[in-house]
Amino acid sequence: MIYKNIPVIMCLSCISLLSAQQPAGKEIILEKVRATDSYLKETRSYLHEHPELSGKEFETSRFIQSEIAKLGLAVTKVPGTGFYAVLDTHRPGKTVGLRADMDALPIAENPQNLKQAKKRVSRNDGVSHACGHDGHIAILLGAAKILTGLQAHLNGKIVFIFEEGEETNCGIDAMIEALRPLKIDAIYGNHLKSSLNTGEIYIQEGAIMAGTGTIAFDVTGRGGHASRPDLSINPVFAAANVLTGISIAWNNQRDITKTLTLGISQIHGGEIYNVIPNSVFIGGTVRFFDMAEGEKGFAILRKVSEDIAQAHGCSVKFHDKMGVAVGPVVNDTNLALLARDAVAELYPGKVVSGEQYIWYAAETFARYRELAPTLFTFVGIKNDNLGSGAEHHNDRFDMDEDALSYAVGAMVQVALRLTPTPRRGDIPLLWRGRGRPD
């Protein structure tokens, strides 16, 4: 008997090949992670000493691409400094994205952490990896090394995503458009977290990081000499009343059961004691975990500002950036449950969950939900003995590099669960389009 157009002996050899491949067990993965530990630390150290600002990660991107090339993977560049690389098993299965960000911050690094001198300090004046993105790059490169070596245990494709300018949102639009044709089934990312102890891994379904939006508008009147305020239209008083009105409306016109922060951080108007300015600028941010509530907050801001300004004979001009910038990071429930079980198997007692760990910071990772279900995890880097644990975006920020291995193990384990070892049951998929058995 033969399969249609294909001798049975070929089919049997396929069965033999697939049957010989066993799932990568816990000990195999842990051994691979241990073998990668020194590479992770060396890579993170190099990147930490050579940080680059958002949209200017030129040397960083070149370095990462050279490491990817060593794995035999082709790089697909995205406009700007971002790029991705695809590990294709040439077997049917899911396409899974793994993502890291690359940029540093305009913060001069303090050579001391919370307790002692840091092991590594930025060599670029005024620029530092004060958020952990150097660690994120090392983690994804480490995972790429391991997964490339475990191709026999995978189906489908894995896309390694290196995103430009997360801190300023300058690279996410181009990356989303570049990845759209790949039809990714799930996207995983992680963030090192200074409030979690080294090795703790936070996996939680639902919203875990806040969405954010920018408050930016001018209240405009008519300037003049401070000796005759009656001949001017003073925007300072109008702006003061706008802020009061906004704060009252914030408490009375929104759903108080949903988090929506009002972070006014700037009010600028005038430079000289005896001159009434033409306009006053008001700025700040809003944070939220529900997109509809975030949009509603900005609607309140706009209406109250315009109405109160008009009552004072002033007008309001909203800047282009006024409004929601990025939505909340929301984890897919099925992915979170899968990952929680998978990572707990690898690192018993290290997986944590609960609303107390939700982070009010924002992340462009939220945008990947436009492409596929997403999962974002936090990995702890706090070690009181080493002095790591300073808040992110702080000049004393530091990390316990032992945390990198936990992050790599979790990433590899989740990727393997989403792109499992080929099995006998996968054979019908391999024959799709080439005839079925008689």
C-alpha positions as CSV (number, residue, x, y, z in Angstrom):
1,M,0.0,0.0,0.0
2,I,1.2,3.5,-0.7
3,Y,0.2,7.0,0.3
4,K,-1.1,8.9,-2.6
5,N,2.0,9.7,-4.8
6,I,4.4,8.9,-2.0
7,P,5.9,5.5,-1.0
8,V,5.0,4.2,2.4
9,I,8.7,3.9,3.3
10,M,9.1,7.7,3.2
11,C,6.2,8.1,5.5
12,L,7.6,5.5,7.9
13,S,10.9,7.3,8.0
14,C,9.1,10.5,8.9
15,I,7.4,8.7,11.7
16,S,10.7,7.3,12.9
17,L,12.3,10.7,12.9
18,L,9.4,12.4,14.8
19,S,9.2,9.6,17.3
20,A,12.9,9.9,18.1
21,Q,12.4,13.5,19.2
22,Q,11.5,13.8,22.9
23,P,10.3,16.9,24.7
24,A,13.0,19.0,26.4
25,G,12.6,18.1,30.1
26,K,13.2,20.3,33.1
27,E,16.8,19.1,33.7
28,I,17.7,19.7,30.0
29,I,16.4,23.3,30.2
30,L,18.0,24.1,33.5
31,E,21.4,22.7,32.3
32,K,21.1,24.9,29.1
33,V,20.3,27.9,31.3
34,R,23.3,27.2,33.6
35,A,25.6,26.9,30.7
36,T,24.4,30.3,29.4
37,D,24.9,32.1,32.7
38,S,28.3,33.6,32.1
39,Y,27.2,34.8,28.6
40,L,24.2,36.5,30.1
41,K,26.3,38.4,32.6
42,E,29.1,39.3,30.2
43,T,26.5,40.6,27.7
44,R,24.6,42.6,30.2
45,S,27.8,44.1,31.6
46,Y,28.9,45.2,28.1
47,L,25.6,46.7,27.3
48,H,25.4,48.5,30.7
49,E,28.7,50.2,30.1
50,H,27.6,51.3,26.6
51,P,24.1,52.7,26.9
52,E,22.4,54.6,24.1
53,L,19.3,56.8,24.1
54,S,16.0,56.1,22.5
55,G,16.2,56.1,18.7
56,K,20.0,56.3,18.8
57,E,20.7,52.6,19.7
58,F,23.1,52.3,16.7
59,E,26.0,50.5,18.3
60,T,23.6,48.5,20.6
61,S,21.7,47.3,17.5
62,R,24.8,46.4,15.6
63,F,26.1,44.4,18.6
64,I,22.9,42.4,19.0
65,Q,22.7,41.7,15.2
66,S,26.2,40.3,15.3
67,E,25.2,38.0,18.2
68,I,22.1,36.9,16.3
69,A,24.3,36.2,13.2
70,K,26.4,33.9,15.2
71,L,23.3,31.7,15.7
72,G,22.8,31.4,11.9
73,L,19.7,33.6,11.9
74,A,18.9,36.3,9.4
75,V,18.1,39.8,10.6
76,T,15.1,41.7,9.2
77,K,15.6,45.4,9.9
78,V,12.8,47.8,10.8
79,P,12.9,51.5,10.0
80,G,15.1,53.0,12.8
81,T,17.3,50.8,15.0
82,G,14.9,48.0,15.7
83,F,14.9,44.6,14.0
84,Y,13.7,41.0,14.3
85,A,15.0,37.5,13.5
86,V,13.1,34.3,12.8
87,L,13.9,30.8,14.0
88,D,12.0,28.6,11.5
89,T,11.8,24.9,12.3
90,H,10.2,24.3,8.8
91,R,7.5,22.3,10.6
92,P,3.9,23.5,11.0
93,G,3.0,25.0,14.3
94,K,2.5,28.3,16.0
95,T,4.5,31.5,15.5
96,V,5.6,32.9,18.8
97,G,7.2,36.3,19.4
98,L,9.7,37.0,22.1
99,R,10.5,40.7,22.7
100,A,13.1,42.9,24.3
101,D,13.7,46.7,24.3
102,M,17.1,48.3,23.7
103,D,17.2,51.9,24.9
104,A,18.7,53.7,27.9
105,L,17.7,56.9,29.7
106,P,19.1,60.4,29.9
107,I,20.2,59.9,33.6
108,A,23.7,60.3,34.9
109,E,24.5,57.1,36.7
110,N,25.5,57.1,40.4
111,P,28.4,54.7,40.8
112,Q,26.8,53.6,44.1
113,N,23.7,51.5,44.5
114,L,21.7,51.4,47.7
115,K,24.6,49.8,49.6
116,Q,27.9,49.7,47.8
117,A,29.8,50.4,44.6
118,K,28.2,49.0,41.5
119,K,30.1,46.3,39.5
120,R,29.4,48.1,36.2
121,V,28.9,51.8,35.5
122,S,27.9,53.6,32.3
123,R,30.8,55.0,30.3
124,N,28.5,57.4,28.4
125,D,28.2,60.6,30.3
126,G,24.6,61.5,31.2
127,V,23.2,58.2,29.8
128,S,22.5,55.0,31.7
129,H,20.5,51.8,31.7
130,A,18.5,52.8,34.7
131,C,15.5,50.7,33.9
132,G,17.0,47.3,33.1
133,H,16.8,47.2,29.3
134,D,20.4,46.0,29.1
135,G,19.2,42.9,31.1
136,H,16.3,42.5,28.7
137,I,18.6,42.3,25.7
138,A,20.9,39.8,27.4
139,I,17.8,37.7,28.4
140,L,16.5,37.5,24.8
141,L,19.9,36.8,23.4
142,G,20.4,34.0,25.9
143,A,17.0,32.6,25.1
144,A,17.8,32.7,21.4
145,K,21.0,30.7,22.0
146,I,19.2,28.0,23.9
147,L,16.2,27.8,21.6
148,T,18.3,27.7,18.5
149,G,20.0,24.7,20.0
150,L,16.7,23.0,20.8
151,Q,15.2,23.2,17.4
152,A,14.4,19.5,17.4
153,H,12.1,20.2,20.3
154,L,10.1,22.9,18.5
155,N,7.4,23.3,15.9
156,G,6.5,26.4,14.0
157,K,8.5,29.6,14.3
158,I,10.0,31.8,17.0
159,V,10.4,35.5,16.2
160,F,13.1,37.4,18.3
161,I,12.0,41.0,18.5
162,F,14.4,43.9,19.5
163,E,12.4,47.1,19.8
164,E,13.8,50.6,19.4
165,G,13.0,53.4,21.8
166,E,10.5,52.0,24.3
167,E,11.0,54.9,26.7
168,T,9.9,57.4,24.1
169,N,7.6,55.2,22.0
170,C,9.6,56.1,18.9
171,G,10.0,52.6,17.6
172,I,6.8,50.7,18.3
173,D,4.7,51.9,15.3
174,A,7.3,50.7,12.8
175,M,7.8,47.4,14.7
176,I,4.0,46.7,14.8
177,E,3.7,47.2,11.0
178,A,6.8,45.1,10.3
179,L,5.5,42.2,12.3
180,R,2.0,42.3,11.1
181,P,2.6,40.1,8.0
182,L,4.1,37.3,10.2
183,K,0.7,36.5,11.7
184,I,2.1,35.8,15.1
185,D,0.0,33.6,17.4
186,A,1.3,34.8,20.8
187,I,3.9,37.3,22.0
188,Y,5.9,37.0,25.3
189,G,8.0,39.6,27.1
190,N,9.4,40.3,30.5
191,H,10.6,43.2,32.6
192,L,13.1,43.1,35.4
193,K,11.5,44.5,38.5
194,S,13.3,46.2,41.4
195,S,10.5,45.6,44.0
196,L,10.6,41.7,43.6
197,N,13.3,39.6,45.1
198,T,15.8,37.9,42.9
199,G,14.3,35.0,41.1
200,E,10.7,35.8,41.9
201,I,8.6,35.7,38.7
202,Y,5.3,37.5,38.6
203,I,2.7,36.0,36.3
204,Q,-0.8,37.4,36.4
205,E,-3.7,37.5,34.0
206,G,-5.4,40.8,33.1
207,A,-4.0,44.3,33.4
208,I,-0.6,44.4,35.1
209,M,0.8,47.7,33.9
210,A,-0.9,51.0,33.5
211,G,-1.8,52.8,30.3
212,T,-0.7,56.3,30.1
213,G,-1.6,59.6,28.4
214,T,0.0,63.1,28.3
215,I,-1.6,66.2,29.6
216,A,-0.3,69.2,27.6
217,F,-2.2,72.4,26.9
218,D,-2.0,76.2,27.0
219,V,-4.4,78.5,28.6
220,T,-4.2,81.7,26.6
221,G,-5.3,85.2,27.5
222,R,-3.8,88.6,26.8
223,G,-0.7,89.8,28.4
224,G,0.1,93.3,29.8
225,H,1.6,95.4,32.6
226,A,0.9,94.0,36.1
227,S,0.0,97.5,37.3
228,R,-3.2,97.4,35.2
229,P,-4.5,93.8,35.3
230,D,-7.9,95.2,34.2
231,L,-6.4,96.0,30.8
232,S,-5.2,92.3,30.4
233,I,-6.9,89.0,30.4
234,N,-4.8,87.1,33.0
235,P,-4.3,83.5,32.0
236,V,-2.6,82.7,35.4
237,F,-5.9,83.0,37.3
238,A,-7.7,81.1,34.6
239,A,-5.1,78.3,34.7
240,A,-5.4,78.1,38.5
241,N,-9.1,77.8,38.2
242,V,-8.8,75.2,35.5
243,L,-6.6,73.0,37.8
244,T,-9.1,73.4,40.6
245,G,-12.0,72.6,38.3
246,I,-10.2,69.5,36.9
247,S,-9.5,68.1,40.4
248,I,-13.1,68.5,41.5
249,A,-14.5,67.0,38.2
250,W,-12.0,64.1,38.7
251,N,-13.7,63.1,41.9
252,N,-17.2,63.6,40.7
253,Q,-17.5,62.7,37.0
254,R,-15.7,59.4,36.7
255,D,-16.1,55.9,38.0
256,I,-14.2,55.9,41.3
257,T,-14.0,52.1,41.3
258,K,-11.5,52.3,38.4
259,T,-8.0,53.5,38.9
260,L,-7.4,56.8,37.0
261,T,-4.5,58.9,38.3
262,L,-4.2,62.7,37.7
263,G,-0.6,63.6,37.8
264,I,-0.3,67.3,37.1
265,S,3.5,68.0,37.1
266,Q,3.9,71.3,35.3
267,I,2.5,74.8,35.3
268,H,4.5,77.5,33.6
269,G,3.5,81.1,33.0
270,G,5.5,84.3,32.9
271,E,9.1,85.2,33.7
272,I,9.0,88.7,35.2
273,Y,7.2,90.0,38.3
274,N,5.5,93.0,36.6
275,V,4.4,91.4,33.3
276,I,1.2,89.4,32.9
277,P,2.0,86.6,30.4
278,N,0.0,85.8,27.3
279,S,-0.4,82.1,28.2
280,V,0.2,79.5,30.8
281,F,1.2,75.9,30.1
282,I,-0.2,73.0,32.1
283,G,1.4,69.5,31.8
284,G,1.3,66.1,33.4
285,T,0.2,62.5,32.9
286,V,-2.8,60.2,33.4
287,R,-2.4,56.5,34.3
288,F,-5.2,53.9,34.0
289,F,-5.9,50.2,33.7
290,D,-9.1,50.5,31.7
291,M,-8.8,52.0,28.2
292,A,-12.4,53.4,28.2
293,E,-11.8,55.0,31.5
294,G,-8.6,56.6,30.3
295,E,-10.4,58.1,27.3
296,K,-13.1,59.3,29.5
297,G,-10.6,61.1,31.7
298,F,-9.2,63.0,28.8
299,A,-12.7,64.0,27.7
300,I,-13.3,65.5,31.2
301,L,-9.9,67.3,31.0
302,R,-10.8,68.9,27.7
303,K,-14.3,70.0,28.5
304,V,-13.6,71.4,32.0
305,S,-10.5,73.2,30.8
306,E,-12.3,74.8,27.9
307,D,-15.4,75.8,29.9
308,I,-13.5,77.4,32.7
309,A,-11.0,79.2,30.5
310,Q,-13.9,80.6,28.5
311,A,-15.5,81.9,31.7
312,H,-12.3,83.9,32.3
313,G,-12.2,85.2,28.7
314,C,-9.4,82.9,27.8
315,S,-9.0,80.0,25.3
316,V,-7.3,76.6,25.5
317,K,-5.0,75.1,22.9
318,F,-4.3,71.4,23.3
319,H,-0.9,70.1,22.1
320,D,-0.8,67.3,19.6
321,K,0.5,64.9,22.3
322,M,-2.5,65.5,24.5
323,G,-4.4,62.2,25.0
324,V,-3.8,58.5,25.4
325,A,-0.3,57.5,24.4
326,V,-0.4,53.8,25.1
327,G,-2.9,51.4,26.7
328,P,-2.4,49.2,29.7
329,V,-0.4,45.9,29.4
330,V,-3.1,43.2,29.6
331,N,-2.1,39.6,29.9
332,D,-4.1,36.9,28.1
333,T,-5.7,34.6,30.6
334,N,-4.9,31.4,28.8
335,L,-1.3,32.4,28.3
336,A,-0.9,33.4,31.9
337,L,-2.3,30.1,33.2
338,L,-0.1,28.1,30.8
339,A,3.0,30.1,31.8
340,R,2.3,29.9,35.5
341,D,2.2,26.1,35.4
342,A,5.2,25.8,33.1
343,V,7.4,28.2,35.0
344,A,6.4,26.8,38.4
345,E,7.5,23.4,37.1
346,L,10.9,24.8,36.3
347,Y,11.3,27.0,39.4
348,P,9.1,25.7,42.2
349,G,8.1,28.4,44.7
350,K,9.3,31.2,42.6
351,V,6.1,32.2,40.8
352,V,4.1,34.9,42.5
353,S,0.8,36.6,41.6
354,G,-1.7,39.1,43.0
355,E,-2.8,42.7,42.5
356,Q,-0.2,44.0,45.0
357,Y,2.5,43.6,42.3
358,I,0.7,45.6,39.6
359,W,2.9,48.3,38.2
360,Y,1.7,51.9,37.5
361,A,4.5,52.4,34.9
362,A,3.6,52.1,31.3
363,E,5.1,50.0,28.5
364,T,4.9,49.9,24.8
365,F,4.5,46.1,25.1
366,A,0.8,46.9,25.4
367,R,0.7,47.6,21.6
368,Y,1.6,44.0,20.7
369,R,-2.0,43.1,21.6
370,E,-2.8,44.5,18.2
371,L,-1.1,41.5,16.7
372,A,-1.7,38.6,19.0
373,P,-2.6,37.6,22.6
374,T,0.3,38.7,24.9
375,L,2.0,37.8,28.1
376,F,4.3,40.0,30.1
377,T,6.0,38.9,33.2
378,F,8.1,40.6,35.9
379,V,11.3,39.0,37.2
380,G,12.8,40.2,40.5
381,I,16.3,41.7,40.8
382,K,16.2,42.9,44.4
383,N,19.0,41.7,46.6
384,D,19.5,43.6,49.9
385,N,22.9,42.1,50.4
386,L,24.1,43.5,47.0
387,G,22.3,46.8,47.3
388,S,20.1,46.3,44.3
389,G,16.5,47.4,44.7
390,A,16.5,51.1,43.9
391,E,13.4,52.2,42.0
392,H,13.5,52.2,38.2
393,H,14.6,55.5,36.5
394,N,16.8,56.3,39.5
395,D,20.5,57.0,39.3
396,R,21.2,54.2,42.0
397,F,19.3,51.6,40.0
398,D,21.2,48.3,39.9
399,M,20.4,44.6,39.5
400,D,21.4,41.3,40.8
401,E,22.6,39.6,37.7
402,D,21.7,36.2,39.0
403,A,18.1,37.2,38.1
404,L,19.0,36.9,34.4
405,S,19.0,33.1,34.4
406,Y,15.6,32.9,36.0
407,A,14.2,35.2,33.2
408,V,15.9,33.2,30.5
409,G,14.6,29.9,31.9
410,A,11.0,31.3,32.1
411,M,11.2,32.6,28.5
412,V,12.6,29.3,27.1
413,Q,10.1,27.2,29.1
414,V,7.1,29.3,27.8
415,A,8.4,29.2,24.2
416,L,8.7,25.4,24.4
417,R,5.2,25.0,25.7
418,L,3.8,27.1,22.9
419,T,5.8,25.4,20.2
420,P,5.9,21.8,21.4
421,T,8.0,18.9,20.2
422,P,6.7,17.3,17.0
423,R,4.8,14.1,17.7
424,R,3.2,11.3,15.8
425,G,-0.1,13.1,16.1
426,D,1.4,16.0,14.1
427,I,1.9,13.9,11.0
428,P,-1.4,14.8,9.3
429,L,-0.4,18.5,9.4
430,L,2.9,17.6,7.6
431,W,0.9,16.0,4.8
432,R,-1.4,18.9,4.3
433,G,-1.6,19.7,0.6
434,R,0.4,16.6,-0.4
435,G,-2.4,13.9,-0.4
436,R,-4.0,11.8,2.3
437,P,-3.7,8.1,2.9
438,D,-6.0,5.8,0.9
